[in-house]
Amino acid sequence: MRRTRRSPYRKRLGAVAVAAVAVASPLVPPLPAVADSVVVGGQPTSASDAPWVVALSSRDRFGGTRSGQFCGGVLVAPTKVATAAHCLREDVLGERPGDIRDFKVIVGRTELHGSKGQEIPVTGVWTHPSYDPKSNARDLAVLTLARALPAGYVLPVAEAGDAVHRPGTEAAVYGWGDTTGIGTYAHTLRSARVSVLPDGACAQAYPQAGGRTAYQSDSMLCAGVPQGGRDACQGDSGGPLVADGRLVGLVSWGSGCGRADSPGVYTKVSAVMPRM
């Protein structure tokens, strides 16, 4: 069953966290204000080794337990962050992203409980004009930051035809949160090794639904391991899939977490990313 990998909780107008829109196989983590979840079957990673990974944050909407983190993202230019469009839907956040007063990205923070790194306000949100919330095709948004970061924080974006798209290419997915698929949330940045899979395998894993193929190779790619065990998980949306030092995909949707023959589906950035 398809599900987007976003945060399963948001706040009401008061201070109580409630389940957001359920999109199949929702997890029920124990924390009252759950942020974006992390890869299953991964290992701890330092932000200094992956300076381009950022956390999307709003303490007002998601509480301070995890620095308000609710999705992942990746720096693709000194003032631009790529993330998943579905992270920013009004039915997920409870209001339009432009109306969130404390919407920031957190850069350089391995431990969400800590205070290292920088918190930079978001001043603009661009969503791909052809984003389809029903299929998650072209699941891309780009955030504009209030100030520029050094070029060393920026991750190059893979281009169409690059060898990193070939099946069998080793890649890594990054994020914070659920490490087991049953609501065991971590507080430190983690990564997991996966492989880019053939389009045919992805189409077989996610066959035709509603008259069309759920997996759409023109704007999606998938990655995982055939036996399962390593994957992005619920709420890990917008986090980067990286191969050979380049951004290949953004966590978008999937079925379960780390299931055999149910790979994670990613936005294919080479097909949808505008020039920065």
PyMOL commands that set and color helices and strands:
alter all, ss='L'
color gray80, all
select helices_A, chain A and resi 59-62+85-88+90-93+97-99+151-153+163-165+199-205+269-272
alter helices_A, ss='H'
color red, helices_A
select strands_A, chain A and resi 3-4+9-11+17-19+43-44+53-57+69-77+80-83+104-107+118-127+141-145+170-175+190-196+208-209+212-213+220-224+240-243+246-254+264-268
alter strands_A, ss='S'
color yellow, strands_A
deselect
rebuild
show_as cartoon
